[in-house]
Amino acid sequence: MRKTLVYAMLMSTIYTYGQELTIPQLSQYLADNPFIMSPAYAGIGNYVKVRMNGLTQWVGIRDAPDTQSLSADVRLGNRSGIGLLMYNDSNGETKQRGAKIAFAHHLTLDKYEGNYLSLALSFNLNQFRIDIENFEDNTDLAVTDDRASSNPNFDLGALYRRGEFYLGLNVSNIFNKDFNKFNPILEPNTLRNYYLYSGYSFRKSRRADFEIEPSVFFQYFESDGRSVTDVNTKFKWYDFLDYYYAGFTYRFLNDQLGSPLYVAPMMGLKKDDFYFGYSYQIIANEILGYSKGTHVITVGVDLFQGISNCSCTY
């Protein structure tokens, strides 16, 4: 039991760093919602895309991480887009709330080959708070009241698309944190983390009703040198403009390739303007004996259809 709790604490530490650095990135981006990962996706598509995500980790373990987010992005003119993301995140008695507003511009490199480049900037405002009102048997005389800190920052994003291939790079929290509420010895000062996302959609023709999309998502945290990789595959069936999909993701620390953090089957559909996605993450370590896994639910709606005159935002 003690060994399991120690492992859980280590996993919680991994998550807590991620919690303060940015919104936790698990499999939400695979639910027709890449904007939650990178601002470079703002404005790509013919709709105002609204997505709500609910993420509950380690169900069955008290005070396990829990996250909710609401995002929306829309095209501006023919070649630009804006997006907004708001989120609420808790991990035990640590709380995080924040918002991001993003602007992206989409360039056509070669419209005949579907060759496009998107560049983006987002402004982030994050509030991190330690809530001590529920602390039990607090003997630390230095902890006498709630602590909170608000930190503005920026993300940079770039996305390259060529036909059915895509490659995106995002740098989050490009400035270091200004300490004023917490112990700088125990906290990471460098908040930068890097996301690399790439994939390809295999489809016999645009009229084909079946598609396979393998992708990979790499995260690197500069504060302590950790890195994590997701290997994903989605199978999608089309019914004219509607579609259904199923797939899985395999996440691992890059120095532990054969020991996954979790394996997650997923499924979802888009019917008319409504979207639903679900992922169940099977924890592949000793916490499995104490937890029922992690659930990720995405509900969305596409509003106000309007086709652009530039294929760079299709």
C-alpha positions in Angstrom: 0.0 0.0 0.0 2.8 2.4 0.9 4.5 1.7 -2.4 1.3 2.5 -4.3 0.8 5.7 -2.4 4.3 6.8 -3.1 3.8 6.1 -6.8 0.5 8.1 -6.7 2.3 11.0 -5.2 4.9 10.9 -7.9 2.2 10.9 -10.6 0.5 13.7 -8.7 3.7 15.7 -8.8 3.9 15.2 -12.6 0.4 16.4 -12.9 0.8 19.4 -10.5 3.7 20.8 -12.5 1.5 20.4 -15.6 -1.4 22.0 -13.7 0.5 25.2 -13.0 2.2 25.4 -16.4 -1.0 25.2 -18.4 -4.3 23.4 -18.7 -3.6 19.6 -18.4 -3.2 18.0 -21.9 -4.6 14.5 -22.0 -6.7 13.3 -24.9 -9.1 16.3 -25.2 -7.3 17.6 -28.4 -8.3 14.4 -30.2 -12.0 15.1 -29.8 -12.2 17.4 -32.8 -10.7 20.1 -30.6 -7.0 20.8 -31.5 -7.4 24.5 -30.6 -7.3 23.5 -26.9 -3.7 22.5 -27.6 -2.5 25.2 -30.0 -3.7 28.7 -31.0 -2.7 28.1 -34.6 -5.9 26.2 -35.2 -8.1 29.3 -34.5 -10.3 30.0 -37.4 -9.7 26.8 -39.4 -13.1 25.6 -40.5 -16.5 26.9 -41.7 -18.1 27.3 -38.3 -17.9 29.0 -34.9 -16.6 25.8 -33.2 -17.7 25.6 -29.5 -16.4 22.7 -27.3 -16.9 21.9 -23.7 -14.6 19.4 -22.0 -14.9 17.5 -18.7 -11.9 15.6 -17.4 -12.0 13.5 -14.2 -8.8 11.6 -13.4 -8.3 8.6 -11.2 -12.0 8.1 -10.4 -12.3 6.5 -6.9 -9.3 8.4 -5.4 -10.2 11.2 -3.1 -9.2 14.8 -4.3 -8.1 13.4 -7.7 -7.4 16.0 -10.5 -10.5 17.4 -12.1 -10.7 19.8 -15.0 -13.4 21.6 -17.0 -12.9 23.8 -20.0 -14.9 25.8 -22.6 -13.4 26.8 -25.9 -14.6 28.6 -29.0 -12.8 29.8 -32.2 -14.1 31.5 -35.3 -12.7 32.8 -38.6 -12.1 36.5 -39.1 -12.3 37.6 -42.7 -10.9 35.0 -45.1 -7.4 34.3 -43.6 -7.4 34.9 -39.9 -9.1 33.6 -36.8 -9.6 34.3 -33.1 -10.2 31.9 -30.2 -11.1 31.9 -26.5 -10.4 29.2 -23.9 -11.5 29.3 -20.3 -10.7 26.5 -17.8 -11.1 25.5 -14.2 -8.8 22.9 -12.7 -8.3 21.4 -9.3 -5.9 18.9 -7.8 -6.7 18.3 -4.2 -6.5 21.7 -2.5 -4.6 23.4 -5.3 -6.9 25.3 -7.7 -6.2 26.8 -11.0 -8.5 29.1 -13.2 -7.5 30.7 -16.4 -8.3 32.0 -19.8 -6.5 32.3 -23.1 -7.4 34.6 -26.1 -5.7 33.8 -29.4 -5.2 35.3 -32.8 -4.1 33.2 -35.8 -3.3 34.2 -39.4 -3.3 31.6 -42.2 -1.0 31.9 -45.2 -1.3 30.1 -48.6 2.1 28.7 -49.8 0.7 26.8 -52.7 -3.1 26.5 -53.1 -2.9 23.9 -55.8 -1.1 21.4 -53.5 -3.0 22.5 -50.4 0.2 23.9 -48.9 -0.5 26.3 -45.9 1.3 27.9 -42.9 -0.5 29.2 -39.9 1.1 31.5 -37.2 -0.6 32.4 -33.9 -0.1 34.2 -30.6 -2.2 33.8 -27.5 -2.4 35.8 -24.3 -2.9 33.8 -21.1 -4.0 34.8 -17.6 -3.7 32.1 -15.0 -4.6 32.1 -11.3 -3.0 29.5 -9.1 -4.4 29.1 -5.6 -3.7 26.9 -2.6 -6.8 26.5 -0.5 -6.0 25.5 3.1 -9.5 25.7 4.5 -9.8 21.9 4.2 -6.3 21.0 5.5 -6.4 18.4 8.2 -4.0 18.7 11.2 -2.0 21.5 9.7 1.2 21.9 11.8 3.1 24.2 9.4 3.1 27.6 11.1 4.1 29.2 7.8 0.8 28.1 6.2 -1.8 30.3 7.8 -4.0 31.5 5.0 -4.9 30.8 1.4 -2.2 31.7 -1.2 -3.0 32.8 -4.7 -0.9 34.2 -7.6 -2.0 35.5 -11.0 0.4 35.1 -13.9 0.0 36.6 -17.4 1.9 34.9 -20.2 1.9 34.2 -23.9 1.9 31.2 -26.2 3.3 31.0 -29.7 2.0 28.5 -32.3 2.8 27.4 -35.8 1.0 24.9 -38.0 2.1 23.6 -41.4 -0.4 21.7 -43.7 0.2 20.0 -47.0 -2.6 17.9 -48.3 -3.6 15.4 -45.6 -0.4 15.9 -43.6 -0.1 18.4 -40.7 2.7 19.4 -38.4 2.2 21.8 -35.5 4.6 23.3 -32.9 3.4 25.3 -29.9 5.5 27.0 -27.2 3.5 27.7 -24.0 4.3 30.2 -21.3 7.3 31.8 -23.0 8.1 34.0 -20.0 9.4 32.9 -16.6 7.2 33.2 -13.6 7.4 36.2 -11.2 7.4 34.7 -7.7 5.6 36.7 -5.1 3.4 34.2 -3.1 5.2 30.9 -3.0 8.6 29.4 -2.1 10.9 29.8 -5.2 13.0 26.8 -4.0 10.1 24.4 -4.4 8.5 25.8 -7.5 9.7 25.6 -11.1 10.6 29.1 -12.3 10.7 28.2 -16.0 7.2 27.6 -17.2 7.9 27.0 -20.8 6.7 23.7 -22.3 6.7 22.6 -26.0 4.1 20.7 -27.9 4.8 19.0 -31.2 1.8 17.5 -33.0 1.8 15.7 -36.3 -0.3 13.3 -38.3 -1.7 12.1 -41.6 -5.2 11.3 -42.9 -5.3 8.3 -45.2 -8.4 8.3 -47.4 -8.7 6.8 -50.9 -10.5 9.8 -52.2 -12.6 12.7 -51.0 -15.7 10.7 -51.7 -14.5 7.7 -49.7 -16.5 7.1 -46.5 -13.6 5.6 -44.5 -10.4 7.3 -43.1 -7.5 6.3 -40.9 -5.6 9.0 -39.1 -2.4 8.1 -37.2 -0.9 11.0 -35.2 1.7 11.7 -32.5 1.8 14.3 -29.8 5.0 15.1 -28.0 5.3 17.3 -24.9 8.5 18.7 -23.4 8.7 20.5 -20.0 11.7 22.8 -19.8 11.5 23.1 -16.0 12.7 19.6 -15.3 13.4 18.1 -18.7 10.5 15.6 -18.6 8.9 14.6 -21.9 5.8 12.7 -22.8 4.6 11.2 -26.0 1.1 10.1 -27.2 0.8 7.7 -30.1 -2.7 7.9 -31.5 -4.9 6.2 -34.2 -8.4 7.2 -35.2 -10.7 5.3 -37.6 -13.4 7.5 -39.0 -16.6 6.6 -41.0 -18.4 9.3 -43.0 -22.1 9.6 -43.7 -22.0 12.6 -46.1 -21.2 15.5 -43.7 -21.7 13.4 -40.5 -19.1 11.0 -39.2 -18.4 8.5 -36.5 -15.0 7.5 -35.1 -13.2 5.1 -32.8 -9.6 4.8 -31.9 -7.0 4.7 -29.1 -4.1 6.6 -27.7 -1.0 5.2 -25.9 0.9 7.7 -23.6 4.4 7.1 -22.2 7.3 8.9 -20.6 10.0 9.0 -23.2 12.5 7.3 -20.9 10.0 4.5 -20.3 8.7 3.5 -23.7 7.5 0.0 -22.6 5.7 1.3 -19.5 2.7 3.4 -20.6 1.2 5.9 -18.3 -2.2 4.9 -19.8 -3.9 3.4 -22.8 -7.1 5.1 -23.8 -9.8 3.8 -26.2 -12.0 6.6 -27.6 -15.1 7.1 -29.6 -17.3 9.9 -30.9 -19.6 11.3 -33.5 -20.7 14.4 -35.3 -24.3 14.6 -36.3 -25.5 17.7 -38.0 -24.0 20.5 -35.9 -23.7 18.5 -32.7 -20.5 16.8 -31.6 -19.9 14.2 -28.8 -16.6 12.5 -27.8 -15.6 10.1 -25.0 -12.3 8.6 -23.9 -11.7 6.2 -21.1 -8.1 6.1 -19.9 -6.9 2.8 -18.5 -4.2 3.5 -16.0 -1.3 1.1 -16.6 0.3 1.1 -13.1 -0.4 0.2 -9.5 -3.0 2.9 -9.1 -5.3 0.8 -11.2 -6.1 -1.2 -8.0 -7.5 1.9 -6.3 -8.9 3.9 -9.2 -11.6 3.2 -11.9 -9.6 5.1 -14.5 -9.9 8.5 -16.1 -12.9 9.8 -18.0 -12.8 12.6 -20.7 -16.0 13.8 -22.2 -16.4 16.4 -24.9 -19.6 18.0 -26.0 -19.7 20.6 -28.8 -21.7 22.5 -31.4 -20.9 24.2 -34.7 -22.7 27.4 -35.3 -23.2 29.9 -38.1 -21.8 28.2 -41.2 -19.9 30.5 -43.5 -17.4 29.3 -46.2 -14.2 31.3 -46.7 -13.0 32.6 -50.0 -9.5 31.3 -49.1 -8.8 27.6 -49.0 -6.2 28.2 -46.2 -9.0 28.1 -43.6 -10.9 25.1 -45.0 
